[in-house]
Amino acid sequence: MNNTSNIELANTAILHKMELILANSDNRYEITLNIAQKAKINLYEKLHMDTTPSIKPIIQVIIETQIPKNNKPLQ
């Protein structure tokens, strides 16, 4: 596999995980705000540490977020 297909596969996995998080949450708006707020905090923490982020903060938060346990099926 070349690098482009690996990136596309990773992007697809991240999008799928975000869809699962939103589908299994009670409040899509609240979960979206929480993820965005965590990403903003991560961004500012990394800026103060003088390190260049290897992965975008929003993607890192999506990867680290646990899927809620509502077990709703995807539609």
PQR file with spaces between the fields and no chain letter, atoms N, CA, C, O and H, PARSE charges and radii, in Angstrom:
ATOM       1  N    MET     1       0.839   -1.191    0.000 -0.4000 1.5000
ATOM       2  CA   MET     1       0.000    0.000    0.000 -0.0000 2.0000
ATOM       3  C    MET     1       0.875    1.243    0.000  0.5500 1.7000
ATOM       4  O    MET     1       1.922    1.300    0.644 -0.5500 1.4000
ATOM       5  N    ASN     2       0.417    2.209   -0.729 -0.4000 1.5000
ATOM       6  CA   ASN     2       1.185    3.437   -0.726 -0.0000 2.0000
ATOM       7  C    ASN     2       0.676    4.367    0.367  0.5500 1.7000
ATOM       8  O    ASN     2      -0.333    4.088    1.016 -0.5500 1.4000
ATOM       9  H    ASN     2      -0.434    2.162   -1.252  0.4000 1.0000
ATOM      10  N    ASN     3       1.369    5.451    0.559 -0.4000 1.5000
ATOM      11  CA   ASN     3       1.089    6.390    1.644 -0.0000 2.0000
ATOM      12  C    ASN     3      -0.293    7.035    1.492  0.5500 1.7000
ATOM      13  O    ASN     3      -0.968    7.278    2.492 -0.5500 1.4000
ATOM      14  H    ASN     3       2.188    5.677    0.032  0.4000 1.0000
ATOM      15  N    THR     4      -0.715    7.311    0.277 -0.4000 1.5000
ATOM      16  CA   THR     4      -2.001    7.965    0.045 -0.0000 2.0000
ATOM      17  C    THR     4      -3.158    7.079    0.489  0.5500 1.7000
ATOM      18  O    THR     4      -4.108    7.561    1.105 -0.5500 1.4000
ATOM      19  H    THR     4      -0.167    7.114   -0.536  0.4000 1.0000
ATOM      20  N    SER     5      -3.086    5.804    0.183 -0.4000 1.5000
ATOM      21  CA   SER     5      -4.174    4.906    0.584 -0.0000 2.0000
ATOM      22  C    SER     5      -4.189    4.698    2.091  0.5500 1.7000
ATOM      23  O    SER     5      -5.256    4.497    2.670 -0.5500 1.4000
ATOM      24  H    SER     5      -2.315    5.412   -0.318  0.4000 1.0000
ATOM      25  N    ASN     6      -3.024    4.741    2.742 -0.4000 1.5000
ATOM      26  CA   ASN     6      -2.978    4.654    4.203 -0.0000 2.0000
ATOM      27  C    ASN     6      -3.660    5.857    4.836  0.5500 1.7000
ATOM      28  O    ASN     6      -4.385    5.718    5.821 -0.5500 1.4000
ATOM      29  H    ASN     6      -2.157    4.904    2.271  0.4000 1.0000
ATOM      30  N    ILE     7      -3.432    7.025    4.278 -0.4000 1.5000
ATOM      31  CA   ILE     7      -4.051    8.247    4.800 -0.0000 2.0000
ATOM      32  C    ILE     7      -5.560    8.197    4.598  0.5500 1.7000
ATOM      33  O    ILE     7      -6.321    8.569    5.491 -0.5500 1.4000
ATOM      34  H    ILE     7      -2.843    7.138    3.478  0.4000 1.0000
ATOM      35  N    GLU     8      -5.996    7.736    3.420 -0.4000 1.5000
ATOM      36  CA   GLU     8      -7.424    7.626    3.143 -0.0000 2.0000
ATOM      37  C    GLU     8      -8.082    6.627    4.086  0.5500 1.7000
ATOM      38  O    GLU     8      -9.202    6.858    4.542 -0.5500 1.4000
ATOM      39  H    GLU     8      -5.378    7.434    2.694  0.4000 1.0000
ATOM      40  N    LEU     9      -7.407    5.521    4.385 -0.4000 1.5000
ATOM      41  CA   LEU     9      -7.924    4.524    5.305 -0.0000 2.0000
ATOM      42  C    LEU     9      -8.048    5.107    6.708  0.5500 1.7000
ATOM      43  O    LEU     9      -9.044    4.874    7.392 -0.5500 1.4000
ATOM      44  H    LEU     9      -6.498    5.333    4.015  0.4000 1.0000
ATOM      45  N    ALA    10      -7.040    5.862    7.138 -0.4000 1.5000
ATOM      46  CA   ALA    10      -7.079    6.490    8.456 -0.0000 2.0000
ATOM      47  C    ALA    10      -8.204    7.513    8.523  0.5500 1.7000
ATOM      48  O    ALA    10      -8.921    7.578    9.521 -0.5500 1.4000
ATOM      49  H    ALA    10      -6.230    6.051    6.582  0.4000 1.0000
ATOM      50  N    ASN    11      -8.366    8.310    7.473 -0.4000 1.5000
ATOM      51  CA   ASN    11      -9.443    9.301    7.452 -0.0000 2.0000
ATOM      52  C    ASN    11     -10.808    8.631    7.523  0.5500 1.7000
ATOM      53  O    ASN    11     -11.703    9.112    8.218 -0.5500 1.4000
ATOM      54  H    ASN    11      -7.783    8.257    6.662  0.4000 1.0000
ATOM      55  N    THR    12     -10.969    7.530    6.812 -0.4000 1.5000
ATOM      56  CA   THR    12     -12.233    6.794    6.836 -0.0000 2.0000
ATOM      57  C    THR    12     -12.509    6.239    8.234  0.5500 1.7000
ATOM      58  O    THR    12     -13.645    6.281    8.705 -0.5500 1.4000
ATOM      59  H    THR    12     -10.242    7.139    6.247  0.4000 1.0000
ATOM      60  N    ALA    13     -11.480    5.722    8.893 -0.4000 1.5000
ATOM      61  CA   ALA    13     -11.644    5.178   10.239 -0.0000 2.0000
ATOM      62  C    ALA    13     -12.022    6.271   11.232  0.5500 1.7000
ATOM      63  O    ALA    13     -12.857    6.052   12.110 -0.5500 1.4000
ATOM      64  H    ALA    13     -10.557    5.688    8.511  0.4000 1.0000
ATOM      65  N    ILE    14     -11.412    7.447   11.095 -0.4000 1.5000
ATOM      66  CA   ILE    14     -11.723    8.562   11.989 -0.0000 2.0000
ATOM      67  C    ILE    14     -13.150    9.037   11.767  0.5500 1.7000
ATOM      68  O    ILE    14     -13.871    9.295   12.730 -0.5500 1.4000
ATOM      69  H    ILE    14     -10.734    7.624   10.382  0.4000 1.0000
ATOM      70  N    LEU    15     -13.567    9.158   10.513 -0.4000 1.5000
ATOM      71  CA   LEU    15     -14.944    9.562   10.220 -0.0000 2.0000
ATOM      72  C    LEU    15     -15.943    8.537   10.751  0.5500 1.7000
ATOM      73  O    LEU    15     -16.986    8.904   11.292 -0.5500 1.4000
ATOM      74  H    LEU    15     -12.981    8.949    9.730  0.4000 1.0000
ATOM      75  N    HIS    16     -15.627    7.272   10.598 -0.4000 1.5000
ATOM      76  CA   HIS    16     -16.516    6.219   11.090 -0.0000 2.0000
ATOM      77  C    HIS    16     -16.639    6.281   12.614  0.5500 1.7000
ATOM      78  O    HIS    16     -17.736    6.136   13.155 -0.5500 1.4000
ATOM      79  H    HIS    16     -14.780    6.974   10.158  0.4000 1.0000
ATOM      80  N    LYS    17     -15.517    6.497   13.305 -0.4000 1.5000
ATOM      81  CA   LYS    17     -15.562    6.593   14.761 -0.0000 2.0000
ATOM      82  C    LYS    17     -16.383    7.800   15.200  0.5500 1.7000
ATOM      83  O    LYS    17     -17.149    7.709   16.159 -0.5500 1.4000
ATOM      84  H    LYS    17     -14.627    6.615   12.865  0.4000 1.0000
ATOM      85  N    MET    18     -16.232    8.933   14.506 -0.4000 1.5000
ATOM      86  CA   MET    18     -17.016   10.109   14.863 -0.0000 2.0000
ATOM      87  C    MET    18     -18.500    9.854   14.639  0.5500 1.7000
ATOM      88  O    MET    18     -19.330   10.293   15.435 -0.5500 1.4000
ATOM      89  H    MET    18     -15.610    9.007   13.727  0.4000 1.0000
ATOM      90  N    GLU    19     -18.841    9.154   13.569 -0.4000 1.5000
ATOM      91  CA   GLU    19     -20.249    8.799   13.330 -0.0000 2.0000
ATOM      92  C    GLU    19     -20.781    7.910   14.441  0.5500 1.7000
ATOM      93  O    GLU    19     -21.918    8.086   14.881 -0.5500 1.4000
ATOM      94  H    GLU    19     -18.167    8.798   12.922  0.4000 1.0000
ATOM      95  N    LEU    20     -19.981    6.960   14.900 -0.4000 1.5000
ATOM      96  CA   LEU    20     -20.397    6.097   16.007 -0.0000 2.0000
ATOM      97  C    LEU    20     -20.601    6.883   17.294  0.5500 1.7000
ATOM      98  O    LEU    20     -21.570    6.660   18.019 -0.5500 1.4000
ATOM      99  H    LEU    20     -19.058    6.818   14.543  0.4000 1.0000
ATOM     100  N    ILE    21     -19.685    7.802   17.574 -0.4000 1.5000
ATOM     101  CA   ILE    21     -19.802    8.635   18.773 -0.0000 2.0000
ATOM     102  C    ILE    21     -21.095    9.442   18.720  0.5500 1.7000
ATOM     103  O    ILE    21     -21.844    9.483   19.696 -0.5500 1.4000
ATOM     104  H    ILE    21     -18.897    7.984   16.985  0.4000 1.0000
ATOM     105  N    LEU    22     -21.355   10.077   17.591 -0.4000 1.5000
ATOM     106  CA   LEU    22     -22.561   10.907   17.465 -0.0000 2.0000
ATOM     107  C    LEU    22     -23.833   10.069   17.473  0.5500 1.7000
ATOM     108  O    LEU    22     -24.838   10.475   18.056 -0.5500 1.4000
ATOM     109  H    LEU    22     -20.747   10.043   16.799  0.4000 1.0000
ATOM     110  N    ALA    23     -23.800    8.914   16.835 -0.4000 1.5000
ATOM     111  CA   ALA    23     -24.995    8.067   16.780 -0.0000 2.0000
ATOM     112  C    ALA    23     -25.354    7.506   18.151  0.5500 1.7000
ATOM     113  O    ALA    23     -26.532    7.301   18.445 -0.5500 1.4000
ATOM     114  H    ALA    23     -22.983    8.584   16.361  0.4000 1.0000
ATOM     115  N    ASN    24     -24.363    7.258   18.982 -0.4000 1.5000
ATOM     116  CA   ASN    24     -24.609    6.661   20.291 -0.0000 2.0000
ATOM     117  C    ASN    24     -24.718    7.675   21.413  0.5500 1.7000
ATOM     118  O    ASN    24     -24.841    7.288   22.575 -0.5500 1.4000
ATOM     119  H    ASN    24     -23.406    7.425   18.742  0.4000 1.0000
ATOM     120  N    SER    25     -24.677    8.941   21.102 -0.4000 1.5000
ATOM     121  CA   SER    25     -24.786    9.953   22.147 -0.0000 2.0000
ATOM     122  C    SER    25     -26.230   10.440   22.254  0.5500 1.7000
ATOM     123  O    SER    25     -26.989   10.402   21.285 -0.5500 1.4000
ATOM     124  H    SER    25     -24.577    9.255   20.158  0.4000 1.0000
ATOM     125  N    ASP    26     -26.585   10.890   23.432 -0.4000 1.5000
ATOM     126  CA   ASP    26     -27.929   11.413   23.655 -0.0000 2.0000
ATOM     127  C    ASP    26     -28.088   12.811   23.067  0.5500 1.7000
ATOM     128  O    ASP    26     -29.171   13.180   22.613 -0.5500 1.4000
ATOM     129  H    ASP    26     -25.968   10.921   24.219  0.4000 1.0000
ATOM     130  N    ASN    27     -27.008   13.583   23.078 -0.4000 1.5000
ATOM     131  CA   ASN    27     -27.081   14.968   22.636 -0.0000 2.0000
ATOM     132  C    ASN    27     -25.909   15.242   21.690  0.5500 1.7000
ATOM     133  O    ASN    27     -24.779   15.439   22.135 -0.5500 1.4000
ATOM     134  H    ASN    27     -26.129   13.283   23.447  0.4000 1.0000
ATOM     135  N    ARG    28     -26.185   15.253   20.396 -0.4000 1.5000
ATOM     136  CA   ARG    28     -25.136   15.441   19.390 -0.0000 2.0000
ATOM     137  C    ARG    28     -24.444   16.796   19.533  0.5500 1.7000
ATOM     138  O    ARG    28     -23.231   16.905   19.352 -0.5500 1.4000
ATOM     139  H    ARG    28     -27.103   15.093   20.035  0.4000 1.0000
ATOM     140  N    TYR    29     -25.224   17.820   19.857 -0.4000 1.5000
ATOM     141  CA   TYR    29     -24.681   19.170   20.009 -0.0000 2.0000
ATOM     142  C    TYR    29     -23.690   19.208   21.176  0.5500 1.7000
ATOM     143  O    TYR    29     -22.597   19.761   21.053 -0.5500 1.4000
ATOM     144  H    TYR    29     -26.209   17.731   20.004  0.4000 1.0000
ATOM     145  N    GLU    30     -24.078   18.620   22.302 -0.4000 1.5000
ATOM     146  CA   GLU    30     -23.228   18.639   23.485 -0.0000 2.0000
ATOM     147  C    GLU    30     -21.929   17.875   23.255  0.5500 1.7000
ATOM     148  O    GLU    30     -20.860   18.344   23.646 -0.5500 1.4000
ATOM     149  H    GLU    30     -24.966   18.170   22.402  0.4000 1.0000
ATOM     150  N    ILE    31     -22.008   16.709   22.629 -0.4000 1.5000
ATOM     151  CA   ILE    31     -20.805   15.913   22.389 -0.0000 2.0000
ATOM     152  C    ILE    31     -19.876   16.632   21.402  0.5500 1.7000
ATOM     153  O    ILE    31     -18.654   16.569   21.539 -0.5500 1.4000
ATOM     154  H    ILE    31     -22.877   16.328   22.311  0.4000 1.0000
ATOM     155  N    THR    32     -20.456   17.311   20.413 -0.4000 1.5000
ATOM     156  CA   THR    32     -19.646   18.065   19.452 -0.0000 2.0000
ATOM     157  C    THR    32     -18.917   19.208   20.146  0.5500 1.7000
ATOM     158  O    THR    32     -17.736   19.442   19.892 -0.5500 1.4000
ATOM     159  H    THR    32     -21.448   17.362   20.301  0.4000 1.0000
ATOM     160  N    LEU    33     -19.624   19.924   21.026 -0.4000 1.5000
ATOM     161  CA   LEU    33     -18.987   21.013   21.777 -0.0000 2.0000
ATOM     162  C    LEU    33     -17.891   20.494   22.696  0.5500 1.7000
ATOM     163  O    LEU    33     -16.831   21.109   22.806 -0.5500 1.4000
ATOM     164  H    LEU    33     -20.584   19.734   21.233  0.4000 1.0000
ATOM     165  N    ASN    34     -18.137   19.369   23.356 -0.4000 1.5000
ATOM     166  CA   ASN    34     -17.129   18.800   24.254 -0.0000 2.0000
ATOM     167  C    ASN    34     -15.862   18.412   23.502  0.5500 1.7000
ATOM     168  O    ASN    34     -14.752   18.674   23.966 -0.5500 1.4000
ATOM     169  H    ASN    34     -18.998   18.869   23.267  0.4000 1.0000
ATOM     170  N    ILE    35     -16.029   17.796   22.355 -0.4000 1.5000
ATOM     171  CA   ILE    35     -14.868   17.395   21.552 -0.0000 2.0000
ATOM     172  C    ILE    35     -14.101   18.623   21.067  0.5500 1.7000
ATOM     173  O    ILE    35     -12.872   18.651   21.123 -0.5500 1.4000
ATOM     174  H    ILE    35     -16.931   17.584   21.978  0.4000 1.0000
ATOM     175  N    ALA    36     -14.818   19.630   20.593 -0.4000 1.5000
ATOM     176  CA   ALA    36     -14.163   20.855   20.121 -0.0000 2.0000
ATOM     177  C    ALA    36     -13.431   21.562   21.258  0.5500 1.7000
ATOM     178  O    ALA    36     -12.328   22.073   21.068 -0.5500 1.4000
ATOM     179  H    ALA    36     -15.816   19.607   20.547  0.4000 1.0000
ATOM     180  N    GLN    37     -14.044   21.590   22.436 -0.4000 1.5000
ATOM     181  CA   GLN    37     -13.408   22.247   23.583 -0.0000 2.0000
ATOM     182  C    GLN    37     -12.141   21.497   24.014  0.5500 1.7000
ATOM     183  O    GLN    37     -11.129   22.127   24.323 -0.5500 1.4000
ATOM     184  H    GLN    37     -14.941   21.174   22.591  0.4000 1.0000
ATOM     185  N    LYS    38     -12.186   20.172   24.038 -0.4000 1.5000
ATOM     186  CA   LYS    38     -10.997   19.389   24.378 -0.0000 2.0000
ATOM     187  C    LYS    38      -9.884   19.617   23.356  0.5500 1.7000
ATOM     188  O    LYS    38      -8.711   19.711   23.719 -0.5500 1.4000
ATOM     189  H    LYS    38     -13.008   19.660   23.787  0.4000 1.0000
ATOM     190  N    ALA    39     -10.254   19.705   22.082 -0.4000 1.5000
ATOM     191  CA   ALA    39      -9.257   19.941   21.033 -0.0000 2.0000
ATOM     192  C    ALA    39      -8.618   21.310   21.203  0.5500 1.7000
ATOM     193  O    ALA    39      -7.411   21.464   21.013 -0.5500 1.4000
ATOM     194  H    ALA    39     -11.207   19.628   21.787  0.4000 1.0000
ATOM     195  N    LYS    40      -9.413   22.294   21.558 -0.4000 1.5000
ATOM     196  CA   LYS    40      -8.883   23.651   21.764 -0.0000 2.0000
ATOM     197  C    LYS    40      -7.918   23.673   22.944  0.5500 1.7000
ATOM     198  O    LYS    40      -6.867   24.310   22.873 -0.5500 1.4000
ATOM     199  H    LYS    40     -10.393   22.170   21.712  0.4000 1.0000
ATOM     200  N    ILE    41      -8.264   22.990   24.017 -0.4000 1.5000
ATOM     201  CA   ILE    41      -7.382   22.907   25.189 -0.0000 2.0000
ATOM     202  C    ILE    41      -6.085   22.208   24.811  0.5500 1.7000
ATOM     203  O    ILE    41      -5.003   22.669   25.177 -0.5500 1.4000
ATOM     204  H    ILE    41      -9.118   22.473   24.075  0.4000 1.0000
ATOM     205  N    ASN    42      -6.181   21.101   24.082 -0.4000 1.5000
ATOM     206  CA   ASN    42      -4.975   20.379   23.642 -0.0000 2.0000
ATOM     207  C    ASN    42      -4.084   21.251   22.769  0.5500 1.7000
ATOM     208  O    ASN    42      -2.859   21.217   22.889 -0.5500 1.4000
ATOM     209  H    ASN    42      -7.059   20.727   23.785  0.4000 1.0000
ATOM     210  N    LEU    43      -4.704   22.032   21.890 -0.4000 1.5000
ATOM     211  CA   LEU    43      -3.935   22.908   21.009 -0.0000 2.0000
ATOM     212  C    LEU    43      -3.146   23.930   21.814  0.5500 1.7000
ATOM     213  O    LEU    43      -1.957   24.130   21.567 -0.5500 1.4000
ATOM     214  H    LEU    43      -5.698   22.060   21.793  0.4000 1.0000
ATOM     215  N    TYR    44      -3.796   24.576   22.772 -0.4000 1.5000
ATOM     216  CA   TYR    44      -3.107   25.591   23.573 -0.0000 2.0000
ATOM     217  C    TYR    44      -2.033   24.992   24.467  0.5500 1.7000
ATOM     218  O    TYR    44      -0.997   25.614   24.698 -0.5500 1.4000
ATOM     219  H    TYR    44      -4.763   24.413   22.972  0.4000 1.0000
ATOM     220  N    GLU    45      -2.277   23.775   24.975 -0.4000 1.5000
ATOM     221  CA   GLU    45      -1.245   23.118   25.784 -0.0000 2.0000
ATOM     222  C    GLU    45      -0.013   22.822   24.939  0.5500 1.7000
ATOM     223  O    GLU    45       1.113   23.004   25.402 -0.5500 1.4000
ATOM     224  H    GLU    45      -3.119   23.269   24.787  0.4000 1.0000
ATOM     225  N    LYS    46      -0.215   22.367   23.706 -0.4000 1.5000
ATOM     226  CA   LYS    46       0.919   22.059   22.839 -0.0000 2.0000
ATOM     227  C    LYS    46       1.652   23.318   22.390  0.5500 1.7000
ATOM     228  O    LYS    46       2.867   23.292   22.193 -0.5500 1.4000
ATOM     229  H    LYS    46      -1.130   22.219   23.330  0.4000 1.0000
ATOM     230  N    LEU    47       0.921   24.423   22.227 -0.4000 1.5000
ATOM     231  CA   LEU    47       1.574   25.678   21.854 -0.0000 2.0000
ATOM     232  C    LEU    47       2.486   26.164   22.972  0.5500 1.7000
ATOM     233  O    LEU    47       3.551   26.724   22.710 -0.5500 1.4000
ATOM     234  H    LEU    47      -0.066   24.444   22.387  0.4000 1.0000
ATOM     235  N    HIS    48       2.073   25.953   24.213 -0.4000 1.5000
ATOM     236  CA   HIS    48       2.894   26.385   25.346 -0.0000 2.0000
ATOM     237  C    HIS    48       4.096   25.473   25.565  0.5500 1.7000
ATOM     238  O    HIS    48       5.080   25.888   26.178 -0.5500 1.4000
ATOM     239  H    HIS    48       1.208   25.498   24.426  0.4000 1.0000
ATOM     240  N    MET    49       4.030   24.248   25.078 -0.4000 1.5000
ATOM     241  CA   MET    49       5.149   23.325   25.224 -0.0000 2.0000
ATOM     242  C    MET    49       6.167   23.486   24.095  0.5500 1.7000
ATOM     243  O    MET    49       7.197   22.813   24.086 -0.5500 1.4000
ATOM     244  H    MET    49       3.231   23.912   24.581  0.4000 1.0000
ATOM     245  N    ASP    50       5.880   24.371   23.153 -0.4000 1.5000
ATOM     246  CA   ASP    50       6.779   24.628   22.027 -0.0000 2.0000
ATOM     247  C    ASP    50       7.080   23.382   21.200  0.5500 1.7000
ATOM     248  O    ASP    50       8.205   23.191   20.739 -0.5500 1.4000
ATOM     249  H    ASP    50       5.043   24.918   23.161  0.4000 1.0000
ATOM     250  N    THR    51       6.066   22.537   21.015 -0.4000 1.5000
ATOM     251  CA   THR    51       6.223   21.370   20.162 -0.0000 2.0000
ATOM     252  C    THR    51       5.251   21.490   19.003  0.5500 1.7000
ATOM     253  O    THR    51       4.139   21.994   19.159 -0.5500 1.4000
ATOM     254  H    THR    51       5.152   22.693   21.389  0.4000 1.0000
ATOM     255  N    THR    52       5.672   21.030   17.862 -0.4000 1.5000
ATOM     256  CA   THR    52       4.770   21.043   16.714 -0.0000 2.0000
ATOM     257  C    THR    52       3.897   19.796   16.778  0.5500 1.7000
ATOM     258  O    THR    52       4.413   18.687   16.915 -0.5500 1.4000
ATOM     259  H    THR    52       6.576   20.621   17.735  0.4000 1.0000
ATOM     260  N    PRO    53       2.588   19.963   16.682 -0.5600 1.5000
ATOM     261  CA   PRO    53       1.724   18.786   16.777  0.2800 2.0000
ATOM     262  C    PRO    53       1.881   17.879   15.558  0.5500 1.7000
ATOM     263  O    PRO    53       1.848   18.346   14.419 -0.5500 1.4000
ATOM     264  N    SER    54       2.048   16.596   15.804 -0.4000 1.5000
ATOM     265  CA   SER    54       2.190   15.654   14.704 -0.0000 2.0000
ATOM     266  C    SER    54       0.833   15.249   14.155  0.5500 1.7000
ATOM     267  O    SER    54       0.726   14.786   13.020 -0.5500 1.4000
ATOM     268  H    SER    54       2.074   16.217   16.729  0.4000 1.0000
ATOM     269  N    ILE    55      -0.201   15.427   14.964 -0.4000 1.5000
ATOM     270  CA   ILE    55      -1.557   15.099   14.558 -0.0000 2.0000
ATOM     271  C    ILE    55      -2.451   16.257   14.990  0.5500 1.7000
ATOM     272  O    ILE    55      -2.235   16.847   16.049 -0.5500 1.4000
ATOM     273  H    ILE    55      -0.114   15.803   15.887  0.4000 1.0000
ATOM     274  N    LYS    56      -3.433   16.577   14.191 -0.4000 1.5000
ATOM     275  CA   LYS    56      -4.298   17.697   14.522 -0.0000 2.0000
ATOM     276  C    LYS    56      -5.047   17.408   15.820  0.5500 1.7000
ATOM     277  O    LYS    56      -5.479   16.277   16.043 -0.5500 1.4000
ATOM     278  H    LYS    56      -3.608   16.098   13.331  0.4000 1.0000
ATOM     279  N    PRO    57      -5.206   18.424   16.683 -0.5600 1.5000
ATOM     280  CA   PRO    57      -5.851   18.207   17.985  0.2800 2.0000
ATOM     281  C    PRO    57      -7.258   17.631   17.890  0.5500 1.7000
ATOM     282  O    PRO    57      -7.629   16.802   18.721 -0.5500 1.4000
ATOM     283  N    ILE    58      -8.051   18.039   16.909 -0.4000 1.5000
ATOM     284  CA   ILE    58      -9.416   17.541   16.796 -0.0000 2.0000
ATOM     285  C    ILE    58      -9.416   16.049   16.479  0.5500 1.7000
ATOM     286  O    ILE    58     -10.248   15.306   17.001 -0.5500 1.4000
ATOM     287  H    ILE    58      -7.750   18.712   16.234  0.4000 1.0000
ATOM     288  N    ILE    59      -8.500   15.607   15.638 -0.4000 1.5000
ATOM     289  CA   ILE    59      -8.403   14.191   15.291 -0.0000 2.0000
ATOM     290  C    ILE    59      -7.911   13.388   16.486  0.5500 1.7000
ATOM     291  O    ILE    59      -8.385   12.279   16.729 -0.5500 1.4000
ATOM     292  H    ILE    59      -7.825   16.210   15.214  0.4000 1.0000
ATOM     293  N    GLN    60      -6.968   13.941   17.229 -0.4000 1.5000
ATOM     294  CA   GLN    60      -6.467   13.270   18.423 -0.0000 2.0000
ATOM     295  C    GLN    60      -7.581   13.073   19.445  0.5500 1.7000
ATOM     296  O    GLN    60      -7.673   12.009   20.058 -0.5500 1.4000
ATOM     297  H    GLN    60      -6.583   14.842   17.031  0.4000 1.0000
ATOM     298  N    VAL    61      -8.423   14.073   19.636 -0.4000 1.5000
ATOM     299  CA   VAL    61      -9.525   13.961   20.592 -0.0000 2.0000
ATOM     300  C    VAL    61     -10.542   12.916   20.129  0.5500 1.7000
ATOM     301  O    VAL    61     -11.048   12.141   20.940 -0.5500 1.4000
ATOM     302  H    VAL    61      -8.349   14.938   19.138  0.4000 1.0000
ATOM     303  N    ILE    62     -10.840   12.895   18.839 -0.4000 1.5000
ATOM     304  CA   ILE    62     -11.778   11.897   18.313 -0.0000 2.0000
ATOM     305  C    ILE    62     -11.232   10.496   18.553  0.5500 1.7000
ATOM     306  O    ILE    62     -11.983    9.602   18.942 -0.5500 1.4000
ATOM     307  H    ILE    62     -10.429   13.525   18.180  0.4000 1.0000
ATOM     308  N    ILE    63      -9.957   10.293   18.332 -0.4000 1.5000
ATOM     309  CA   ILE    63      -9.343    8.984   18.534 -0.0000 2.0000
ATOM     310  C    ILE    63      -9.407    8.583   20.008  0.5500 1.7000
ATOM     311  O    ILE    63      -9.652    7.419   20.325 -0.5500 1.4000
ATOM     312  H    ILE    63      -9.347   11.020   18.016  0.4000 1.0000
ATOM     313  N    GLU    64      -9.188    9.543   20.905 -0.4000 1.5000
ATOM     314  CA   GLU    64      -9.160    9.250   22.339 -0.0000 2.0000
ATOM     315  C    GLU    64     -10.543    9.140   22.971  0.5500 1.7000
ATOM     316  O    GLU    64     -10.667    8.593   24.066 -0.5500 1.4000
ATOM     317  H    GLU    64      -8.989   10.489   20.647  0.4000 1.0000
ATOM     318  N    THR    65     -11.582    9.642   22.315 -0.4000 1.5000
ATOM     319  CA   THR    65     -12.922    9.660   22.885 -0.0000 2.0000
ATOM     320  C    THR    65     -13.532    8.256   22.877  0.5500 1.7000
ATOM     321  O    THR    65     -13.463    7.529   21.886 -0.5500 1.4000
ATOM     322  H    THR    65     -11.481   10.086   21.425  0.4000 1.0000
ATOM     323  N    GLN    66     -14.123    7.909   23.999 -0.4000 1.5000
ATOM     324  CA   GLN    66     -14.804    6.626   24.122 -0.0000 2.0000
ATOM     325  C    GLN    66     -16.191    6.720   23.495  0.5500 1.7000
ATOM     326  O    GLN    66     -16.843    7.761   23.584 -0.5500 1.4000
ATOM     327  H    GLN    66     -14.179    8.499   24.804  0.4000 1.0000
ATOM     328  N    ILE    67     -16.639    5.656   22.872 -0.4000 1.5000
ATOM     329  CA   ILE    67     -17.973    5.618   22.276 -0.0000 2.0000
ATOM     330  C    ILE    67     -18.981    5.417   23.398  0.5500 1.7000
ATOM     331  O    ILE    67     -18.832    4.490   24.195 -0.5500 1.4000
ATOM     332  H    ILE    67     -16.110    4.810   22.800  0.4000 1.0000
ATOM     333  N    PRO    68     -20.014    6.272   23.479 -0.5600 1.5000
ATOM     334  CA   PRO    68     -21.029    6.107   24.530  0.2800 2.0000
ATOM     335  C    PRO    68     -21.694    4.741   24.442  0.5500 1.7000
ATOM     336  O    PRO    68     -21.714    4.126   23.376 -0.5500 1.4000
ATOM     337  N    LYS    69     -22.232    4.269   25.547 -0.4000 1.5000
ATOM     338  CA   LYS    69     -22.776    2.911   25.650 -0.0000 2.0000
ATOM     339  C    LYS    69     -24.276    2.826   25.381  0.5500 1.7000
ATOM     340  O    LYS    69     -24.931    1.956   25.957 -0.5500 1.4000
ATOM     341  H    LYS    69     -22.216    4.768   26.413  0.4000 1.0000
ATOM     342  N    ASN    70     -24.853    3.679   24.541 -0.4000 1.5000
ATOM     343  CA   ASN    70     -26.290    3.624   24.252 -0.0000 2.0000
ATOM     344  C    ASN    70     -26.644    2.482   23.323  0.5500 1.7000
ATOM     345  O    ASN    70     -27.792    2.038   23.289 -0.5500 1.4000
ATOM     346  H    ASN    70     -24.322    4.385   24.074  0.4000 1.0000
ATOM     347  N    ASN    71     -25.658    1.998   22.561 -0.4000 1.5000
ATOM     348  CA   ASN    71     -25.841    0.880   21.628 -0.0000 2.0000
ATOM     349  C    ASN    71     -26.963    1.117   20.616  0.5500 1.7000
ATOM     350  O    ASN    71     -27.684    0.186   20.259 -0.5500 1.4000
ATOM     351  H    ASN    71     -24.725    2.358   22.588  0.4000 1.0000
ATOM     352  N    LYS    72     -27.108    2.338   20.161 -0.4000 1.5000
ATOM     353  CA   LYS    72     -28.069    2.624   19.089 -0.0000 2.0000
ATOM     354  C    LYS    72     -27.478    2.117   17.782  0.5500 1.7000
ATOM     355  O    LYS    72     -26.286    2.309   17.544 -0.5500 1.4000
ATOM     356  H    LYS    72     -26.522    3.095   20.451  0.4000 1.0000
ATOM     357  N    PRO    73     -28.266    1.479   16.929 -0.5600 1.5000
ATOM     358  CA   PRO    73     -27.730    1.057   15.632  0.2800 2.0000
ATOM     359  C    PRO    73     -27.560    2.253   14.702  0.5500 1.7000
ATOM     360  O    PRO    73     -28.321    3.218   14.766 -0.5500 1.4000
ATOM     361  N    LEU    74     -26.556    2.177   13.842 -0.4000 1.5000
ATOM     362  CA   LEU    74     -26.367    3.228   12.841 -0.0000 2.0000
ATOM     363  C    LEU    74     -27.498    3.163   11.830  0.5500 1.7000
ATOM     364  O    LEU    74     -27.932    2.078   11.443 -0.5500 1.4000
ATOM     365  H    LEU    74     -25.937    1.393   13.790  0.4000 1.0000
ATOM     366  N    GLN    75     -27.969    4.311   11.408 -0.4000 1.5000
ATOM     367  CA   GLN    75     -29.083    4.356   10.437 -0.0000 2.0000
ATOM     368  C    GLN    75     -28.575    4.682    9.066  0.5500 1.7000
ATOM     369  O    GLN    75     -29.359    4.763    8.120 -0.5500 1.4000
ATOM     370  H    GLN    75     -27.616    5.193   11.723  0.4000 1.0000
